[in-house]
Amino acid sequence: MSDPRVLVVFFSRTGTTRMLASTLARMLSADSEEICDLTERRGVLGYLRCLVDSWRKRPAEIVPAGLDTAQYDLVVVGTPVWAGSVSAPVRAYLRENRTRFRHVAFFCSFGGLGSQVAFDEMRGLADRAPVAQCKVRATEVQRGVVAASLVLFVSELKRHLAHYEALEWTC
Ligand SMILES: Cc1cc2nc3c(=O)[nH]c(=O)nc-3n(C[C@H](O)[C@H](O)[C@H](O)COP(=O)(O)O)c2cc1C
């Protein structure tokens, strides 16, 4: 019998969610994949594009996922919060993969506002409830501390993974 497979998928414009994702992937011994966005989002113009995409709830054009989500027991999806919304590349990823997930969990990095709306959107886009979700402030990630909420999130995910493993034994 094999261990449950976990994939951490994320988008990051300025590196904060990437740092969070890499800590998570290490703590969960998970595979990891960064969503590749085809829109230029650097600089002021790029920032404005992020805002407009969020206001219009417009998914970004992204490179199709390299790793097959259907091969994983749990896919942990991470986004920065943009204008109180999920980021446009993660919006696209969830829409494109919604029929391929077994179980999902969500995390976000943010300045301090709008994470719950972003999580609610992610749940709708993935068409399923997450087994757990976790928000971490950008300032905490940038200080390099492992947030207490992240430790709790990982232990909750590990509890679910142990359950999937037990189910596999009984089948
Ligand atoms: C276009 C844009 C809009 C944002 N809107 C919000 C917001 O509504 N609420 C919030 O708490 N943070 C907001 N932020 C801050 C980011 O969520 C935060 O800095 C995040 O950690 C950036 O992640 P990244 O470095 O992985 O791109 C916004 C950032 C950008 C670029």
Ligand as a Chemical Component Dictionary entry (heavy atoms), coordinates in Angstrom:
data_LIG
# 
_chem_comp.id                   LIG 
_chem_comp.type                 NON-POLYMER 
_chem_comp.pdbx_formal_charge   0 
_chem_comp.three_letter_code    LIG 
# 
loop_
_chem_comp_atom.comp_id 
_chem_comp_atom.atom_id 
_chem_comp_atom.alt_atom_id 
_chem_comp_atom.type_symbol 
_chem_comp_atom.charge 
_chem_comp_atom.model_Cartn_x 
_chem_comp_atom.model_Cartn_y 
_chem_comp_atom.model_Cartn_z 
_chem_comp_atom.pdbx_ordinal 
LIG C1  C1  C 0 -3.807 43.545 -7.115 1  
LIG C2  C2  C 0 -3.664 43.226 -5.661 2  
LIG C3  C3  C 0 -4.766 43.334 -4.821 3  
LIG C4  C4  C 0 -4.651 42.991 -3.469 4  
LIG N1  N1  N 0 -5.767 43.033 -2.694 5  
LIG C5  C5  C 0 -5.691 42.624 -1.407 6  
LIG C6  C6  C 0 -6.876 42.546 -0.598 7  
LIG O1  O1  O 0 -7.991 42.809 -1.030 8  
LIG N2  N2  N 0 -6.743 42.157 0.690  9  
LIG C7  C7  C 0 -5.532 41.836 1.235  10 
LIG O2  O2  O 0 -5.499 41.483 2.406  11 
LIG N3  N3  N 0 -4.396 41.871 0.488  12 
LIG C8  C8  C 0 -4.446 42.253 -0.809 13 
LIG N4  N4  N 0 -3.317 42.274 -1.584 14 
LIG C9  C9  C 0 -2.036 41.885 -0.966 15 
LIG C10 C10 C 0 -1.643 40.459 -1.328 16 
LIG O3  O3  O 0 -2.707 39.545 -1.093 17 
LIG C11 C11 C 0 -0.456 39.989 -0.479 18 
LIG O4  O4  O 0 0.593  40.912 -0.561 19 
LIG C12 C12 C 0 0.004  38.605 -0.904 20 
LIG O5  O5  O 0 0.772  38.043 0.114  21 
LIG C13 C13 C 0 0.817  38.651 -2.189 22 
LIG O6  O6  O 0 1.165  37.338 -2.526 23 
LIG P1  P1  P 0 2.274  36.985 -3.637 24 
LIG O7  O7  O 0 3.564  37.646 -3.173 25 
LIG O8  O8  O 0 2.384  35.507 -3.598 26 
LIG O9  O9  O 0 1.831  37.529 -4.948 27 
LIG C14 C14 C 0 -3.390 42.594 -2.933 28 
LIG C15 C15 C 0 -2.286 42.520 -3.792 29 
LIG C16 C16 C 0 -2.422 42.809 -5.140 30 
LIG C17 C17 C 0 -1.231 42.657 -6.057 31 
# 
loop_
_chem_comp_bond.comp_id 
_chem_comp_bond.atom_id_1 
_chem_comp_bond.atom_id_2 
_chem_comp_bond.value_order 
_chem_comp_bond.pdbx_ordinal 
LIG C1  C2  SING 1  
LIG C2  C3  SING 2  
LIG C2  C16 DOUB 3  
LIG C3  C4  DOUB 4  
LIG C4  N1  SING 5  
LIG C4  C14 SING 6  
LIG N1  C5  DOUB 7  
LIG C5  C6  SING 8  
LIG C5  C8  SING 9  
LIG C6  O1  DOUB 10 
LIG C6  N2  SING 11 
LIG N2  C7  SING 12 
LIG C7  O2  DOUB 13 
LIG C7  N3  SING 14 
LIG N3  C8  DOUB 15 
LIG C8  N4  SING 16 
LIG N4  C9  SING 17 
LIG N4  C14 SING 18 
LIG C9  C10 SING 19 
LIG C10 O3  SING 20 
LIG C10 C11 SING 21 
LIG C11 O4  SING 22 
LIG C11 C12 SING 23 
LIG C12 O5  SING 24 
LIG C12 C13 SING 25 
LIG C13 O6  SING 26 
LIG O6  P1  SING 27 
LIG P1  O7  DOUB 28 
LIG P1  O8  SING 29 
LIG P1  O9  SING 30 
LIG C14 C15 DOUB 31 
LIG C15 C16 SING 32 
LIG C16 C17 SING 33 
# 
